[in-house]
């Protein structure tokens, strides 16, 4: 590590996005022999709609949290806005305030050099940003035992299939952001053809509604995981999901990461082949999001 060189990564969003930000920032820090520091405040100050909070403290990560000056406090919001405007006119590799410009994979990040302190913003949702240090990322993305109950209550066999249904649009709307039933029908059929006697574990932010959506798609037993029964802790759902052997993920970074971290070397991961945009930004289906070894339906 080079003395005085550090990257301050702004952590924001839900768990899956926080993991992506950390992984990309970690690799950039390793590449530049820099210290990784986390701004765990700025990204959540104005999250009034979702009221999300910093969750990486429950993992075995090595980065420390930033102090006020590293977060550009006081008046951090305005100082970050000024920096965004100033640095976007400079060549990418001369920027000390680095903001993600496109949803898809941006190869320039892999070769970005900096001196001093770099402030890092964006979601950077692709394993290509960190695949060359994947072993180190997996060591850090282990949940601390102190946040898990002594007995979670489930063990998984080699035929365990995590099936994730995420609800972005509520029932009764056109649900254009939810993975359609057709996707789950085809994904289950593929699992049935490849996995001997699969046992499905259904994960969802709305388990009763998800169970209705999946009902009739298979005659096999489906175990519904209800986070309310797991101490209301999303991290327990995450731990359980990543313990499965195969995956039918939703258009969700939560199940993306559970599948990516799963230890089974021969795991089958099926993901929805959707192009979804929110607020003019492509939020699913962009270049680099889905690893090439995964199956798109």
Backbone as a ProteinNet text record, in pm:
[ID]
protein_1_A
[PRIMARY]
XXXXXXXXXXXXXXXXXXXXXXXXXXXXXXXXXXXXXXXXXXXXXXXXXXXXXXXXXXXXXXXXXXXXXXXXXXXXXXXXXXXXXXXXXXXXXXXXXXXXXXXXXXXXXXXXXXXXXXXXXXXXXXXXXXXXXXXXXXXXXXXXXXXXXXXXXXXXXXXXXXXXXXXXXXXXXXXXXXXXXXXXXXXXXXXXXXXXXXXXXXXXXXXXXXXXXXXXXXXXXXXXXXXXXXXXXXXXXXXXXXXXXXXXXXXXXXXXXXXXXXXXXXXXXXXXXXXXXXXXXXXXXXXXXXXXXXXXX
[TERTIARY]
84	0	88	56.7	134	80	165.9	126.5	52.8	-63.4	-140.3	-233.5	-225.6	-315	-436.6	-555.7	-677.5	-793.7	-889.9	-1013.4	-1127.7	-1211.7	-1328.4	-1450.7	-1510.6	-1624.3	-1754.7	-1845.6	-1976.8	-2068.1	-2104.7	-2190.1	-2336.7	-2418.8	-2559.4	-2640.3	-2774	-2862.2	-2886.1	-2948.6	-2973	-2848.7	-2863.6	-2748.7	-2672.7	-2743.3	-2675.5	-2592	-2646.3	-2572.3	-2454	-2469.6	-2358	-2242.8	-2275.2	-2171.8	-2100.5	-2176.4	-2113.9	-2018.7	-2062.9	-1979.4	-1849.8	-1862.3	-1743.5	-1648.1	-1700.5	-1613.8	-1536.7	-1605	-1537	-1433.8	-1470	-1377.4	-1257.9	-1281.9	-1173.1	-1070.3	-1117.9	-1025.3	-946.5	-1014.3	-945.1	-839.1	-871.5	-775.2	-654.5	-678	-567.7	-480.6	-543.4	-471.6	-381.5	-427.3	-351.9	-271.8	-268.9	-199.5	-245.5	-378.5	-438.2	-521.5	-544.1	-634.2	-777.4	-865.9	-1008.3	-1081	-1154.3	-1230.4	-1374.2	-1469.5	-1610.7	-1685.9	-1749.1	-1843.7	-1977.6	-2011	-2131.5	-2246.6	-2231.8	-2332.6	-2399.5	-2320.8	-2372.6	-2475.4	-2456.5	-2546.5	-2683.5	-2700.2	-2827.3	-2899.9	-2834	-2891.3	-3024.5	-3039.7	-3160.8	-3243.7	-3220.5	-3296.3	-3428.5	-3514.6	-3639.7	-3742.1	-3733.2	-3833.2	-3814.7	-3692.7	-3668.2	-3614.4	-3556.5	-3502.3	-3400.1	-3312.8	-3209.7	-3095.4	-3016.8	-2907	-2784.8	-2672.8	-2546.6	-2553	-2516.8	-2528.5	-2397	-2293.1	-2169.1	-2092.9	-2130.7	-2065.9	-2089.9	-2187.5	-2216	-2134	-2045.7	-1957.9	-1813.3	-1730.2	-1590.4	-1503.2	-1551.9	-1476	-1362.1	-1261.2	-1141.9	-1136.4	-1218.5	-1213.2	-1270.5	-1215.3	-1267.3	-1369.2	-1444.1	-1540.4	-1472.5	-1519.4	-1459.8	-1495.3	-1406	-1438.4	-1505.4	-1540.6	-1614.8	-1542.7	-1415.3	-1341.7	-1332.7	-1318.7	-1312.1	-1447.1	-1556.1	-1689.9	-1719	-1622.9	-1636	-1731.9	-1747.9	-1827.7	-1741.5	-1802.3	-1946.3	-1991.3	-2121.2	-2182.3	-2143.4	-2139	-2093.2	-2174	-2304.9	-2391	-2351.5	-2326	-2293.5	-2151	-2059.9	-1921.3	-1910.5	-1988.8	-1987.9	-2046.6	-2151.3	-2212.4	-2113.8	-2037.5	-1936.8	-1828.5	-1784.8	-1680.9	-1728.6	-1853.6	-1906.9	-1898	-1940.5	-1940.4	-1799	-1708.1	-1571.3	-1499.9	-1505	-1422.7	-1476.4	-1604.4	-1655.9	-1596.2	-1535.7	-1473.1	-1327.8	-1275	-1137.6	-1134.4	-1025	-1012.7	-1033.7	-1088.9	-1126.8	-1011	-892.7	-781.3	-712.9	-769.8	-717.6	-815.5	-922.3	-1026.7	-994.6	-1013.9	-1001.1	-1137.6	-1242	-1379.4	-1438.2	-1457.1	-1492.5	-1637.7	-1721.2	-1863.4	-1893.1	-1971.6	-2010.9	-2092.2	-2058.9	-2123.4	-2223.9	-2206.8	-2297.8	-2338.1	-2453.8	-2497.6	-2410	-2374.3	-2298.3	-2152.9	-2084	-1943.8	-1857.6	-1776.1	-1686.9	-1542.8	-1477.9	-1343.9	-1240.2	-1266.9	-1169.4	-1138	-1235	-1212.5	-1100.9	-1084.4	-983.6	-842.1	-822.5	-687.5	-671.7	-764	-762.4	-656	-562.6	-459	-491.4	-457.6	-475	-370	-347.9	-260.4	-340.7	-299.5	-372.1	-503.3	-611.9	-743.3	-841.3	-907.2	-1008.8	-1144.2	-1245.5	-1382.2	-1452.9	-1526.4	-1575.3	-1726.8	-1800.9	-1947.1	-1998.5	-2109.1	-2172.7	-2199.3	-2267	-2299.9	-2204.5	-2155	-2051.3	-2089.7	-2202.9	-2264.1	-2216.1	-2097.5	-2044	-1929.5	-1922.9	-1810.4	-1680.7	-1688.8	-1567	-1481.1	-1542.2	-1466	-1379	-1408.8	-1335.8	-1306.4	-1328.4	-1313.4	-1170	-1071.3	-932.8	-893.8	-980.7	-956.3	-1076.9	-1142.9	-1267.3	-1246.5	-1132.5	-1108.5	-1104.7	-1042.4	-1035.1	-1173.3	-1251.6	-1388.1	-1471.4	-1460.1	-1537.8	-1497.1	-1370.8	-1327.5	-1386.9	-1400	-1453.5	-1605.8	-1669.7	-1816.4	-1872.9	-1815.5	-1865.4	-1934.6	-2056.3	-2129.5	-2065.2	-2057.9	-2003	-2096	-2043.5	-2128.7	-2212.5	-2170.2	-2242.1	-2379.6	-2402.5	-2532.4	-2630.5	-2585.6	-2671.5	-2711.9	-2834.3	-2873.2	-2793.7	-2786.4	-2708.3	-2758.8	-2889.3	-2947.9	-3045	-3008.8	-3097.1	-3214.4	-3192.5	-3304.4	-3317.7	-3225.9	-3233.6	-3094.7	-3089	-2967.7	-3005.5	-2911.7	-2942.4	-2862	-2925.6	-2858.6	-2811.8	-2753	-2698.5	-2806.9	-2932.5	-3042.2	-3121.1	-3069.3	-3140.1	-3134.8	-3251.4	-3261.6	-3325.1	-3251.5	-3305.7	-3387	-3509.5	-3599.7	-3642	-3599.7	-3621.7	-3726.8	-3828.7	-3932.4	-3928.8	-3893.2	-3883.6	-3998.5	-4062.5	-4176.1	-4133.6	-4120.5	-4092.1	-4222.4	-4314.9	-4445.9	-4550	-4641	-4739.6	-4843.4	-4908.8	-5015.9	-5125.7	-5181	-5287.4	-5239.9	-5105.3	-5050.5	-5005.8	-4951	-4905.7	-4776.4	-4709.6	-4594	-4484.2	-4454.1	-4355.2	-4212.6	-4190.3	-4056.7	-4038	-4144.3	-4134.5	-4103.6	-4016.6	-3991.5	-4122.4	-4159	-4289.8	-4296.9	-4420.2	-4441.6	-4379.3	-4379.2	-4321.4	-4174.1	-4103.1	-3961.8	-3946.7	-4027.5	-4017.4	-4060.5	-4158.6	-4201.7	-4086.4	-4018.7	-3908.5	-3787.6	-3761.4	-3645.9	-3664.8	-3784.1	-3812.1	-3802.3	-3853.2	-3845.2	-3699.4	-3613.2	-3470.9	-3406.6	-3438.2	-3386.1	-3429.6	-3555.8	-3609	-3532.8	-3484.9	-3414.9	-3268.1	-3213.6	-3070.9	-3038.4	-3129.6	-3102.4	-3187.4	-3123.8	-3194.8	-3278	-3408.9	-3500.5	-3480.3	-3496.5	-3469.7	-3568.8	-3518.3	-3604.3	-3594.2	-3708.8	-3711.1	-3731.1	-3654	-3668.1	-3704.1	-3824.3	-3877.2	-3844.4	-3773.2	-3738.2	-3808.9	-3859.9	-3930.3	-3949.1	-3965.7	-4003.1	-4153.4	-4227.3	-4370.1	-4398.2	-4360.8	-4370.9	-4509.8	-4619.4	-4751.3	-4786	-4757.8	-4788.3	-4696.9	-4571.5	-4478.3	-4522.7	-4570.7	-4618.1	-4735.1	-4822.8	-4934.5	-4883.8	-4781	-4726.5	-4662.4	-4597.7	-4523.7	-4613.4	-4725.1	-4813.8	-4852.1	-4840.3	-4878	-4766.4	-4651.3	-4541.9	-4459.3	-4475.1	-4406.5	-4486	-4477.2	-4543.8	-4454.6	-4332.3	-4239.3	-4263.3	-4208.3	-4223.8	-4149	-4213.7	-4151.4	-4155	-4037.7	-4029	-4025.5	-4123.7	-4131	-4052	-3953.2	-3872.1	-3934.6	-3979	-4040.6	-3946.4	-3891.2	-3792.6	-3850.4	-3983.9	-4045.6	-4022.7	-4009.6	-3983	-3834.6	-3751.8	-3607	-3564.3	-3635.3	-3601.7	-3615.2	-3689.7	-3707.6	-3578.4	-3481	-3346.9	-3320.4	-3306.1	-3277.5	-3145.2	-3051.2	-2921.1	-2931.6	-3030.6	-3051.2	-3104.2	-3198.1	-3243.4	-3124.4	-3038.2	-2921.3	-2829.8	-2806.2	-2722.1	-2784.1	-2913.3	-2981.2	-2978	-3005.9	-3008.8	-2873.4	-2766.7	-2633.1	-2587.8	-2660.7	-2629.8	-2689	-2771.5	-2830.7	-2727.8	-2762	-2669.1	-2694.5	-2819.8	-2857.5	-2953	-2969.8	-3040	-3127.3	-3247.7	-3332.6	-3348	-3268.8	-3268.1	-3374.6	-3410.3	-3495.8	-3407.8	-3469.4	-3392.6	-3357	-3267.6	-3236	-3089.6	-3020.2	-2880.3	-2868.5	-2975.9	-2976	-2952.9	-3033.4	-3014.7	-2895.6	-2858.2	-2736.2	-2618.5	-2604.1	-2490.2	-2499	-2618	-2632.4	-2585.9	-2621.2	-2579.1	-2428.9	-2375.8	-2233.3	-2147	-2191.3	-2114.1	-2132.3	-2231.8	-2256.5	-2134.3	-2105.4	-1980.1	-1981.6	-2098	-2106.7	-2034.9	-1925.6	-1849.9	-1926	-2026.2	-2103.3	-2243.3	-2260.4	-2393.8	-2448	-2578	-2649.6	-2720.4	-2695.9	-2760.5	-2839.1	-2967.9	-3056.8	-3102.6	-3094.3	-3129.9	-3226.7	-3313.8	-3409.4	-3342	-3371.4	-3316.6	-3412.4	-3403.8	-3493.7	-3414.4	-3476.2	-3423	-3519.9	-3476.7	-3564.1	-3497.7	-3573.5	-3523.5	-3610	-3544.5	-3614.1	-3556.4	-3645.7	-3600	-3500.7	-3513.7	-3424.1	-3291.1	-3269.1	-3144.1	-3173.1	-3093.8	-3112.7	-3072.1	-3166.9	-3141	-3126.4	-3155	-3133.6	-3118.3	-3024.9	-3008	-2897.8	-2819	-2712.8	-2586.8	-2495.7	-2372.4	-2291	-2252	-2164.3	-2234.2	-2365.7	-2435.4	-2437	-2470.5	-2485.6	-2358.5	-2290.4	-2171.4	-2203.6	-2108.6	-2130.9	-2162.3	-2116.4	-2140.5	-2282.9	-2357	-2494.5	-2587.3	-2706.9	-2804.4	-2911.2	-2931	-3034.9	-3160.2	-3274.5	-3404.4	-3494
-118.8	0	124.6	219.4	342.4	444.3	496.2	588.4	709.8	740	857	835.7	720.7	693.5	616.8	666.3	598.6	628	537.6	552.5	553.6	656	669.1	632.6	517.6	466.6	502.4	564.1	599.9	478.2	423.8	305.4	349.9	286.9	324	208.2	223.4	121.2	7.8	-99.2	-218	-303.7	-420.6	-506.5	-542.6	-585.8	-626.7	-515.5	-395.2	-282	-245.4	-254.4	-225.3	-321.7	-447.9	-547.7	-517.2	-477.2	-441.4	-323	-219.9	-101.6	-139.1	-216.2	-254.9	-335.9	-433.5	-522.3	-445	-354.8	-276.1	-182.4	-120.2	-28.8	-103.6	-222.7	-304.1	-337.7	-378.8	-414.6	-291.8	-175.9	-54	-15.5	-37.2	-9	-101.7	-230	-326	-288.9	-253.3	-218.1	-97.3	-2.5	120.2	118.2	1.8	-10	99.9	116.2	222.4	165.2	246.7	208.5	227.4	133.3	146.5	197.7	306.4	369.9	382.9	362.8	360.6	480	555.7	659.1	589.9	565.1	489.6	581.7	710.7	808.7	876.3	931.1	1019.2	951.9	824.3	754.7	723.3	743.4	709.5	830.9	946.2	1064	1106	1090.2	1135.8	1019.7	901.9	784.3	776.7	876	885.4	782.2	742.1	649.1	507.9	455.3	316.1	301.1	410.5	408.9	296.1	279.5	176.6	223.5	130	161.7	77.9	115.6	46.7	-93.8	-195.7	-334	-411.1	-353	-428.6	-450.7	-380.1	-401.3	-538.6	-612.3	-748.5	-852.6	-806.8	-896.2	-878.4	-975	-975.7	-887.4	-767.6	-677.3	-612.5	-566.8	-511.2	-359.3	-295.8	-150.1	-81.8	32.7	110.9	213.2	272.9	376.1	512.9	597	728.3	823.9	919.6	1026.3	1140.6	1247.8	1356.3	1421	1446.8	1512.3	1422.3	1292.6	1199.2	1188.7	1215.4	1218.4	1353.2	1443.3	1579	1663.4	1628.6	1709.1	1823.9	1939.6	1965.6	2004.6	2014.9	2050.2	1951	1820.8	1717.8	1708.7	1724.1	1712.8	1816	1938.8	2046.5	2032.3	1988.5	1970.3	1856.5	1750	1639.9	1684.7	1766.6	1816.6	1902.1	1986.6	2069.7	1982.4	1881.5	1791.2	1714.3	1669.3	1597.3	1684.6	1808.1	1897.8	1927.7	1947.2	1982.4	1866	1748	1636.8	1570.1	1588.4	1523.9	1583.9	1703.4	1766.1	1723.6	1647.9	1600	1459.7	1420.9	1281.9	1184.6	1069.4	971.6	941.1	921.2	877.3	991.8	1111.3	1224.1	1266	1191.9	1230.5	1182.5	1270.9	1236.7	1223.7	1254.1	1227.3	1145.3	1015.3	922.9	880.9	926.2	893.5	800.8	696.5	604.4	679.1	657	730.3	647.4	514.4	428	309.6	249	131.7	11.5	-5.5	-122.3	-117.6	-226.7	-240.8	-133.4	-66.9	39.2	-5.8	-51.6	-110	-11.2	117.9	217.7	205.9	156.9	148	49.7	-53.5	-155.9	-100.1	9	62.2	201.6	240.8	376.9	391.8	482.1	513.2	646.7	658.3	785.7	798.9	921.7	951.6	1029.6	1022.4	1094.9	1026.3	1104.6	1052.9	1058.4	948.4	939.4	914.6	995.5	970.3	892.4	787.1	685.2	673.2	701.8	695.8	607.6	538.1	454.8	315.8	232.6	96.2	-7.6	12.6	-71.1	-220.2	-253.7	-385.5	-484	-533.1	-637.2	-706.5	-839.8	-911.2	-883.4	-827.6	-796.8	-692.7	-615.6	-515.5	-577.7	-703.1	-761.1	-909.3	-966.2	-1111	-1156.6	-1068.8	-1110.6	-1113.2	-1066	-1081	-1150.1	-1237.7	-1299.7	-1377.8	-1444	-1519.6	-1426.3	-1311.6	-1215.1	-1158.5	-1130.4	-1080.2	-1182.5	-1309.2	-1413.5	-1429.1	-1409.1	-1415.7	-1301.6	-1185.3	-1070.6	-1071.3	-1134.9	-1136	-1258.4	-1284.3	-1388.1	-1317.9	-1359.7	-1298.1	-1330.8	-1233.2	-1255.1	-1345.1	-1439.2	-1532.5	-1463.4	-1347.1	-1278.8	-1228.3	-1212.6	-1159.1	-1269.8	-1395.1	-1506.6	-1585.2	-1636.2	-1720.1	-1849.6	-1913.2	-2036.6	-2144.3	-2150.1	-2250.5	-2182.7	-2179.2	-2120.2	-2213.3	-2342.7	-2435.4	-2508.3	-2484.7	-2553.7	-2598.2	-2715.5	-2761.2	-2799.3	-2784.9	-2804.8	-2919.9	-2992.7	-3099.9	-3052.8	-3144.3	-3110.9	-3076.5	-3108.4	-3080.7	-2955.5	-2875.6	-2756.3	-2646.1	-2593.7	-2488.1	-2364.7	-2255.4	-2129	-2064.1	-2029.5	-1968.3	-1833	-1725.4	-1591.3	-1516.9	-1467.6	-1384.6	-1248.6	-1146.1	-1010.7	-925.7	-849.8	-766.3	-619.4	-567.9	-426	-348.2	-407.8	-346.1	-420.5	-350.1	-416.6	-493.2	-585.4	-662.7	-568.7	-599.4	-517.3	-415.3	-396.3	-307.6	-392.6	-325.9	-403.9	-479.4	-450.1	-527.2	-540.2	-430.4	-435.4	-456.7	-434.5	-453.6	-589.8	-668.4	-800.5	-905.1	-999.7	-1110.9	-1185.9	-1211.9	-1270.9	-1419.2	-1468.8	-1610.4	-1700.2	-1654	-1732.7	-1763	-1667.2	-1688.8	-1803.2	-1800.9	-1905.5	-2041.1	-2042.9	-2168.3	-2232.7	-2153.8	-2205.6	-2242.2	-2161.2	-2187.2	-2315.5	-2335.9	-2459	-2580.2	-2567.3	-2678.3	-2714.5	-2613.5	-2639.8	-2707.7	-2661.9	-2725.5	-2871	-2896.2	-3033.1	-3124.3	-3069.5	-3151.5	-3173.3	-3093.4	-3099.3	-3146.4	-3127	-3156.8	-3274.6	-3372.5	-3491.6	-3460.3	-3482.1	-3466.2	-3333.6	-3219.8	-3090.5	-3058	-2989.9	-2939.1	-2786.8	-2719.6	-2575.7	-2504	-2397.4	-2309.8	-2171.1	-2127.6	-2003.1	-1886.6	-1787.2	-1665.7	-1547.3	-1457.7	-1342.9	-1235.5	-1110.7	-1003.6	-1005.3	-1090.2	-1112.1	-1261.3	-1345.2	-1491	-1542.6	-1495.8	-1548.5	-1521.6	-1400.9	-1367.6	-1444.4	-1462.4	-1539.8	-1684.3	-1740.2	-1879.2	-1895.1	-1794.2	-1799	-1795	-1713.6	-1700.1	-1829.8	-1901.7	-2022.7	-2146.5	-2138.4	-2254.8	-2310.5	-2438.9	-2504.8	-2516.6	-2453.6	-2461.4	-2587.9	-2655.2	-2782	-2864.8	-2995.2	-3084.6	-3116.9	-3070.1	-3102	-3011.7	-3056.3	-2979.8	-2847	-2740.5	-2609.4	-2562.7	-2534.6	-2481.6	-2329.4	-2264.9	-2119	-2063.3	-1979.7	-1916.2	-1780.7	-1765.1	-1640.2	-1571.8	-1455.6	-1387.8	-1347.9	-1334.5	-1302	-1415.1	-1536.4	-1650.1	-1661.5	-1589.1	-1589.5	-1459.8	-1422.7	-1304.9	-1175.4	-1180	-1061.2	-1007.3	-1092.2	-1049.5	-1089	-989.6	-1017.9	-1091	-1068.6	-1133.7	-1284.3	-1326.7	-1470.8	-1529.9	-1460.3	-1502.8	-1513.5	-1414.3	-1412.1	-1531.1	-1559	-1671.8	-1803.7	-1817.9	-1940.4	-1956.3	-1848.8	-1855.8	-1895.8	-1837	-1868.2	-2008.8	-2075.7	-2213	-2315.1	-2271.6	-2363.6	-2401	-2503.1	-2553.9	-2498	-2463.4	-2409.8	-2293.4	-2209.8	-2083.7	-2045.2	-2001.8	-1928.5	-1790.7	-1695.2	-1564.7	-1474.2	-1370.7	-1265.1	-1158.2	-1055.6	-940.2	-854.8	-911.2	-855.5	-879.7	-775.8	-793.6	-873.8	-882.5	-963.3	-1111	-1164.8	-1305.1	-1322.6	-1216.8	-1223.8	-1259.3	-1187	-1209	-1341.2	-1380	-1509.3	-1621.9	-1612.9	-1714.2	-1707.4	-1587	-1571.1	-1624.1	-1605.8	-1647.8	-1795.4	-1861	-2001.8	-2086.4	-2183.2	-2257.5	-2370.1	-2416	-2530.4	-2501.3	-2572	-2542.5	-2574.8	-2662.5	-2699.2	-2639.4	-2529	-2467.9	-2422.5	-2434.1	-2380.4	-2254.4	-2145	-2018.1	-1970.5	-1950.9	-1903.3	-1762.9	-1672.5	-1532.2	-1485.7	-1389.2	-1339.6	-1251.8	-1280.1	-1203.3	-1087.9	-985.7	-871	-743.4	-646.7	-511.3	-421.7	-375.2	-295.6	-162.2	-54	79.6	147.1	219.4	299.3	440.2	536.7	675.6	707.4	639.9	665.2	593.5	513	438.8	289.3	218.5	74	7.3	-59.1	-117.6	-269.2	-330.7	-474.9	-506.8	-596.2	-641.3	-569.7	-486.1	-412.9	-498.8	-454.8	-528.4	-550.4	-675.9	-709	-752.8	-733	-766.7	-916.8	-995.3	-1140.7	-1211.3	-1286.5	-1362.4	-1454.8	-1471.1	-1549.4	-1694.9	-1748.4	-1888.9	-1913	-1807.3	-1820.4	-1834.4	-1881.5	-1906.7	-1798.9	-1734.5	-1632.8	-1691.2	-1658.6	-1700.9	-1577.7
0	0	0	-86.4	-96.6	3.1	86.4	192.1	135	194.3	154.6	38.4	-26.4	-140.1	-90.4	-119.9	-74.1	-166.7	-164.8	-239.7	-139.4	-148	-61.2	-144	-114.3	-191.7	-122.8	-197.2	-145	-152.1	-36.9	-30.6	-29.2	-112.6	-120.7	-176	-172.6	-226.2	-129.3	-180.1	-100.1	-88.3	-26.3	0.6	-126.3	-230.3	-352.8	-413.2	-418.4	-473.1	-385.2	-254	-164.5	-188.3	-212.5	-240	-372.1	-474.1	-601.2	-585.4	-514.9	-496.7	-425.7	-318.4	-241.7	-328	-402	-480.4	-586.5	-657.6	-761.2	-699.1	-586.6	-519.3	-462.3	-410	-354.1	-461.4	-577.3	-684.5	-730.8	-738.7	-779.3	-675.4	-547.8	-441.5	-450.5	-475.7	-490.3	-609.8	-719.5	-842	-820.9	-737	-712.9	-583.4	-516.1	-387.6	-291.4	-284.3	-205.1	-91.4	9.7	118.8	72.2	110.2	80.2	203.4	185.5	292.1	245.1	335.1	296.7	353.4	263.5	304.9	326.7	451.8	486.8	525.9	500.7	542	422.2	331.9	226.7	137.3	107.5	16.5	74.2	203.7	268.8	326.7	326.4	390.3	329.2	199.1	130.7	75.2	127	82.6	159.8	136.7	211.6	165.2	38.8	-15.2	39.7	30.7	69	211.3	264.3	401	421.5	321.6	331.5	421	465.3	556.7	521	577.5	554.8	615	533.1	576.5	572.9	517.8	499.5	629.4	734.5	862.6	920.6	865	909.6	833.5	745.1	668.3	715.1	677.8	721.7	632.8	602.9	516	594.6	521.8	585.3	579.5	498.1	483.5	607.1	639.4	751.1	701.2	794.5	759.7	755.7	664.7	644.1	757.6	782.1	876.3	799.5	870.9	808.5	692	706.6	598.2	475.5	495.5	382.4	312.2	384.6	323.8	260	261.6	208.6	291.3	417.6	509.2	563.2	601.8	596.1	455.3	437.2	308.8	200.1	239.2	147.9	20.9	31.7	-86.6	-192	-148.4	-242.2	-293.6	-208.5	-251.8	-352.7	-332	-429.7	-563.1	-558.8	-682.9	-761.9	-692.2	-759.1	-821.7	-747.2	-798.7	-920.8	-918.6	-1035.7	-1160.6	-1147.5	-1263.6	-1311.1	-1217.1	-1254.9	-1322.5	-1260.5	-1307.6	-1434.1	-1465.8	-1586.3	-1713.5	-1701.6	-1817.7	-1834.2	-1737.4	-1746.6	-1806.7	-1868.8	-1915.7	-1800.3	-1831.6	-1728.5	-1634.4	-1687.1	-1604.2	-1528.7	-1536.6	-1459.2	-1349.1	-1334.4	-1239.2	-1098.2	-1001.8	-860.6	-793.5	-868.6	-828.1	-941.5	-917	-1024.3	-1011.1	-1105.1	-1105.8	-1222.6	-1198.5	-1304.7	-1409.8	-1536.5	-1644.7	-1722.8	-1725.2	-1800.3	-1713.7	-1743.5	-1667.6	-1696.8	-1824.3	-1865.4	-1822.1	-1848.4	-1809.5	-1874.9	-1796.2	-1842.8	-1819.6	-1925.1	-1914.4	-1861.8	-1874.7	-1831.5	-1681.9	-1603.8	-1459.9	-1426.7	-1507.7	-1479.9	-1483	-1555.4	-1575.6	-1514.6	-1428.7	-1375.9	-1266.6	-1288.2	-1189.3	-1123.6	-996.5	-928.6	-819.5	-778	-664.7	-561.7	-438.2	-334.8	-301.5	-297	-256	-372.1	-398.9	-504	-439.2	-474.8	-429.5	-539.8	-500.6	-593.5	-580.8	-689.1	-688.3	-801.3	-775.4	-876.9	-822.8	-902.8	-860.9	-919.7	-1042.3	-1102.3	-1094.5	-1158.6	-1142.9	-1250.1	-1232.1	-1319.5	-1248.2	-1260.6	-1200	-1274.6	-1393.2	-1468.2	-1396.1	-1308.9	-1234.1	-1126.2	-1087.5	-973.9	-988.9	-1106.9	-1121.6	-1097.5	-1118.4	-1097.2	-950.1	-861.7	-717.1	-651.7	-726	-678.3	-548.4	-532.7	-409.3	-288.6	-305.1	-194.7	-163.5	-267.1	-246.2	-170.7	-206.5	-139.2	6.6	37.9	178.1	259.7	198.7	271.6	278.5	182.5	180.5	253.9	369.1	459.5	575	606.1	716.1	850	936.6	1069.5	1150.7	1224.5	1299.9	1406.8	1451.7	1559.9	1517.6	1385.7	1343.6	1304.9	1312.1	1276.1	1401.1	1404.9	1518.5	1519.9	1634.8	1647.5	1552.6	1535.7	1448.2	1352.2	1224.8	1125.4	1096.9	1109.6	1098.7	967.5	872.6	744.6	700.9	642	575.4	433.3	341.4	200.4	142.6	52.5	-18.1	-154.8	-229.1	-360.7	-461.9	-429.4	-521.7	-482.6	-389.4	-342.6	-448.1	-484.1	-584.8	-520.2	-517.1	-467.9	-579.6	-550.1	-647.2	-588.9	-652.6	-598.2	-680.2	-611.6	-674.2	-605.6	-680.3	-625.9	-680.5	-592.2	-631.1	-635.1	-757.2	-775.2	-795	-869.8	-893.5	-811.2	-745.1	-659.8	-738.9	-670.2	-730.5	-779.1	-897.4	-952.3	-1053.8	-1067.3	-1169.4	-1288.5	-1390.8	-1506.6	-1479.4	-1365.7	-1318.7	-1424.5	-1491.3	-1598.8	-1548.3	-1418.3	-1362.9	-1296.7	-1283.6	-1222.2	-1328.4	-1296.1	-1389	-1411.8	-1537.5	-1566.2	-1530.4	-1518.3	-1487	-1593.3	-1718.5	-1827.9	-1801.8	-1744.5	-1711.7	-1612.4	-1506.2	-1404.9	-1459.7	-1548.5	-1610.5	-1687.9	-1770.1	-1851.4	-1764.4	-1662.9	-1576.2	-1497.7	-1444.2	-1369.3	-1461.2	-1583	-1679	-1707.9	-1718.1	-1743	-1622.9	-1504.1	-1382.5	-1377.2	-1407.8	-1404.8	-1499.8	-1610.3	-1710.3	-1675.5	-1580.8	-1551.5	-1410	-1315	-1174.7	-1130.2	-1070.6	-1026.2	-901.7	-912.2	-799.4	-725.8	-794.3	-730.8	-618.7	-516.3	-409	-412.7	-429.5	-446.7	-313.2	-294.9	-178.9	-231.4	-199.3	-253.3	-159.6	-211.9	-138.6	-203.5	-121.9	-178	-72.4	-118.1	-27.3	1.1	-70.9	-44.4	-63.4	35.6	18.5	-17.7	44.4	7.4	-139.4	-186.1	-325.5	-420.5	-381.1	-464.2	-474.8	-364.2	-365.6	-461.2	-466.7	-561.6	-705.6	-729.5	-864.7	-912.6	-821.8	-858	-855.3	-783.9	-770.1	-907.4	-921.8	-1046	-1147.8	-1121.4	-1217.9	-1201.3	-1088.2	-1065.4	-966	-979.5	-884.6	-765.3	-767	-659.6	-537.9	-426.6	-303.4	-312.1	-263.7	-257	-112	-57.2	78.3	70.3	129.3	126	244.2	213.5	317.3	350	472.1	516.1	613.9	573.2	657.3	792.7	801.9	930.3	1031.3	979.8	1067.6	1099.2	1022.1	1044	1112.1	1216.6	1296.1	1215.8	1105.5	1023.4	965.6	945.5	906	760.9	672.8	532	515	606	594.5	615.2	693.5	709.7	579.6	514.7	382.7	287	291.7	203.1	230.7	359	398	351.8	373.2	331	179.6	109.1	-36.1	-91.5	-39.5	-90.1	-53.6	36.6	72.1	-21.9	-116.5	-213.6	-320.8	-398.8	-499.8	-638.9	-668.5	-799.3	-778.5	-883.6	-863.7	-982.7	-951.5	-1044.4	-982	-1028.8	-964.2	-1026.4	-954.2	-1007.2	-1070.9	-1125.9	-1173.3	-1052.1	-970.7	-839.1	-806.8	-761.3	-722.4	-593	-515.8	-393.3	-427.9	-519.4	-556.7	-650.9	-724.6	-807	-718	-605.5	-518.1	-442.9	-402.8	-335.4	-427.7	-555.9	-653	-677.4	-690.7	-720.4	-606.5	-482.5	-366.1	-331	-388.7	-356.7	-389	-301.1	-310	-412.4	-454.4	-544.8	-676.9	-709.1	-830.9	-959.3	-949.9	-1069.5	-1066.3	-996.3	-982.2	-1117.5	-1131.6	-1246	-1200	-1269.7	-1235.8	-1356.9	-1337.4	-1443.1	-1407.4	-1504.4	-1481.3	-1589.5	-1556.8	-1656.6	-1761.3	-1886.6	-1998.8	-2027	-1943.3	-1951.4	-1973.2	-2036.1	-2045	-1969.8	-1853.7	-1768.8	-1740.4	-1754.7	-1727	-1622.2	-1534.1	-1433.1	-1435.3	-1449.6	-1448.1	-1557.8	-1673	-1785.1	-1776.9	-1671	-1653.3	-1662.5	-1742	-1753.7	-1623.3	-1558.6	-1427	-1431.3	-1544.6	-1560.4	-1708.2	-1737.7	-1875.2	-1951	-1883.7	-1951.5	-1964.1	-2047.9	-2075.8	-1949.1	-1925.8	-1815.2	-1689	-1678.8	-1554.9	-1529	-1629.8	-1613.2	-1661.7	-1574.2	-1617.5	-1733.3	-1823.5	-1944.8	-1916	-1802.4	-1770.3	-1717.6	-1686.2	-1641.1	-1760.1	-1734.9	-1841.4	-1839.3	-1953.4	-1967	-2030.5	-1970	-2025.2	-2032.1
[MASK]
+++++++++++++++++++++++++++++++++++++++++++++++++++++++++++++++++++++++++++++++++++++++++++++++++++++++++++++++++++++++++++++++++++++++++++++++++++++++++++++++++++++++++++++++++++++++++++++++++++++++++++++++++++++++++++++++++++++++++++++++++++++++++++++++++++++++++++++++++++++++++++++++++++++++++

